[in-house]
Amino acid sequence: MTSKTSGLFCLHSAVLLFAIAGLFGKWLAIPAFVIVIGRAGFAAIALSAFLSVKKGYFLRDYKLKHLSAFFASGALLAVHWTTFFYSIQVSSVAIGLITFATFPLFVSFLEPLLFKERFRLQTVIQALLIMLGVSLVVPVGNFDERVASGIIWGSVSAFTFALLTLYNRKVVSTESAAQLACLQNGFAAICLLPFLCFVEFEMSSVDWLLLVILGVIFTALSHTLYNFSLKAVTGQLASIAVSLEPVYGIIAAYFFIGEPLTLSIAVGCAIVIGTNFWASKQAIKIES
């Protein structure tokens, strides 16, 4: 496979795993930040085990300024995931995923400014089409405080993920995708640990098992695939691809937890898929 094609394959595989991860927000009846601690913590452990096989690589020396940058990105990841799961918990999987899908709009405007790249009008058009698609999923007729809260927190999640994507694009060219994911997950868990002193909760053996699965498969693997894809695709293209997350997630939520799948939702998903296909095909054509 070409570099662009393999990058897209890794990108879409990561997006599928990202989408299913959203269901854990309903399966786990514990605070959102606790879910993130478990998710990030087990992901960091799994990635550390993998990287330890590469003798000397994982133990490479980092200057303090590099570690502080990774800590900052880990904190950003912690905020993104916490707001994402909280959005799902207070509303629904569909609302959390749909509002998160607005993140291409943030990337479309931020990336040309941060990377001094040519501004492409078609990228904005694609992002607006995504907005149209996802808007069809929001239950306007049943709009209440629960939905509004989900949208607000989901939008915060979208903005922080846009910032994280642009940061990763900047550093991924000089870092192993797995190492980057390991450091960011580790620091994300560390950032949230102090908050455990302020809440009380109980966890069953099933909860622990779900957290391990969420951390190893739906985080360690998906995060590494996503970071690796950024070696071959731009942040804007990645943001368009991630717009498929609500499509996958809503379908998974329909089958696994019984959330509704209406004609309006289907039309919105179709618009998102069509826009994604347009952007992906165009990117391969430009790079070939």
N, C-alpha and C positions, 0 to 999 in steps of 0.2 A: 504494500500500500504506500501511496505517497505520503509525505509529511502532513499535508493538509487533510488528506482523507483519514489518516490514523488519528490526527488531532480531533477531527469531528466525531469519530467513532468513540474515543475516550470521553469526549464532551457529552455526547448523548447518553452514554452508559452511566455517567455520573449523574446526569439529570434524572434518569429513571430511578436511581437509588435515592436521590434527594427527595423525590416526590413521595415515595413510599415511606420515607422517614417521618413525614408529617403525620402519618397515622398514629405514631407512637405518642403524640400529644393527647390522643383520646384513650389509648390503651393504658397509659401510665397515669394513675390518679395521685400524682405528687406535684409539688410546685415546679413551675417551668424551669427555674434556674437550677433546681436539683437534677432535672432531666439532662440539662446541658452539662453539669459537672460530670455526671455519669457517662454521657455520650463522649465528651471531650477527653475525660480521663482514660476510659478504656481504649479510645482511639489512639491516644498518645502511647499507651502501653503496647498496643499491637504494633504500631509503627516503630517503636523503639526496638522491639524484638526483631522486626524485619531488618532494620538498619544495622543492628549489631552484627549481623552476618557479614556486612561489608566492613571488614576490619579497618580501623583507622579513619573511615569516612564519617561515621556518625560522631566520632569523638573529635572532629576538627575543631580548632580553636576559633572562637568568636570574640571580637572586641566588644567592650561594654556598649558602645553605640549601636552595634548590630543587634545585641541581645535586647536592648531597650526598644529597638524598632520592631523586633519580633513580639515583644511583650505588648506593645501598642496594638499590633495587628491581632494578637490573641484577645485583647480586651474588646476590640471591635467585633471579633467573631463571637465572643461571649454575649455581647449586646444583641447582635443579629439573631442568634439562636434563641436567646431567652425571649425576645419580643416575638419571634416567629411562633414558638410553642405556646406562649401566652395568648397570642391572637387566636390560635386554634382552640385553646381551652375555653376562652370566653365566648367564642362564636361557633365556628365549624371549620372542618378541614378545607372546604371550598373557599371560605372567606379568607382564611390565612394564606392559602396558596394564591388566590386571585390577587390580593393586594400586594403580595410579595412580587408578583409578576410585573408590577409597575416599575421595577428596578431598571429595565432597559432605558426608560426615559431619563433617569438620573445619569446613567453611563453615557448616553448619547450626547449629552451636553457637557459632561465633565471631562471625558476622555480627550477630545480635541484641545481643550484648554490645558490639561495637565501634560499631555505628550506632544503638544505643538504639531498636531496632525491636521490634514485638510478636513474641513467640516463637510460632511456628506449629507445633503438634504434627504436622500433616499433612506438613510438610517433613521431620521426623525419620522419619516412617513411610515416606515416599518414599525417603529415604536408606537405611533399613534394607532395603527391598525391593531396592534396588540392590546392597546387600551380599549379600543372598541370591542374586541373579542372578550376581554375579561369583564367589561362592564355588563355584558349580557348575563353573566353568572351571578352578579350581586342581586339578591332578592329585594328589589326596590319596593314591591308591594308589601313586604313584611319588614321594612326598615325600622329597627328599634335601637334601643341603647346597646343591646348586646352586639348587634351587627356593627354599629358605629364604633364601639370599642375595638372590635376585631379589625376593622379597617384602619383605625388610627395606629394600633400596634403593628399591624402588618405593613403599613407604610414606613414605619420606623425601621422595621426589619429590612425592607427593600432598600432604603437609603444606605444603611450601614453595610449591606452586602455589596452595593455598587462601589462604595469606597474600598472595601476589602478586595474586590475583583481588580480594581485599578492598581492597588498596591501590589497585589500578587503578580500582575503582569509586569510591573517594574522590576521585581526582584527574582522572578522565576527563571530568568535567563541565566542567572549565576548560581542558582540553588537547585538541589535535587527536589523534585516535586514531593517525594515522600518525606524528605527532611523538613521541608517547609511546612507540610501538613502536620508533622509530628510536633514541631516547635509551637506552631500556632494553637494546636489543640491542647498541648500541655499548659501553655500560658493562659488559655481560655479557662481551663479548669481551676488553675491557681487563682485567677482573678475573682472567681465566684465563691471559693471556699470560705472566706470570712463571713459570708451571708448565712451560712449554716447555723451560726450562733443565734440568729434572730427568729428561727421558725422551728416548729415541731411537726414531725411527720413520721409515718410508719411505712416500711417497705416489706413486701413478701418475697419469697424465693422466686416467684414468677416475675416480679418487678426487676429483681437483680438480673435474671436471665434476659429479659427484654432489653435492659440497659447494655448488657454485654453484646447482644446482637446488634443493637443500634450503634454502639461504638465501633465495633470491629468491621462489620459489613457495610452498614449504611453511613458510616462516617470515615473511618480510616481508608477504606477502599475507594469510596466515592470522592472524598476530598483529594486523594492522590491523583485519581484519574482527571479530576477537574483541573488541578494545578498543572498537570502534565499537558493537558490540551492547550493551555495558554502559551505553550512554547510554539504552537503552530497557528493559533487563531487570535484575532484581536479581542479586546474586551467587549467591543460593541457586538461582534458576532457571538461571543459567548453569552452575552446578555440576552440576545434574541433566542438562542438555543435554550437557555434556562427558562424562557417563557413557556416551554413545553411542560414544565414541572406541574402547573395546575391541571393540565390535561391528563397527565399520567395519574396525578394524585386524586383527582375527582373520580376517575374511573375506578381506581383502587378503593376509594372510600365507599363507592356505590356497592362494590362486591363484598368488602370486608366489614364495613360498619353500617351499611344501609342508608347512607346519605343520598338524597334525591338526585336523579339524573334526568333533567327535563329537556325539552326541545330547545329552549333558549340557551341552556348550558351547552348542548351539542353544537349549536350554531356558533357560539362563542369559541368553543374549542376548535372548530373547523377553521375559523378565521386565524386563530393563533398558529395552528399547524401550517396553513397555507403561507402565512407570512414567514414562518420559520424556514420552510422549504425554499422560498424565494431567496432569503438571505443566505442560506447555506450554499445553494447552487451558484449564486452570484459570487460568493467568496472563492469557491473552487475555480471558477472561470477566471477570476482576476489573478489568482496565484499560479495558474497553469501556464 
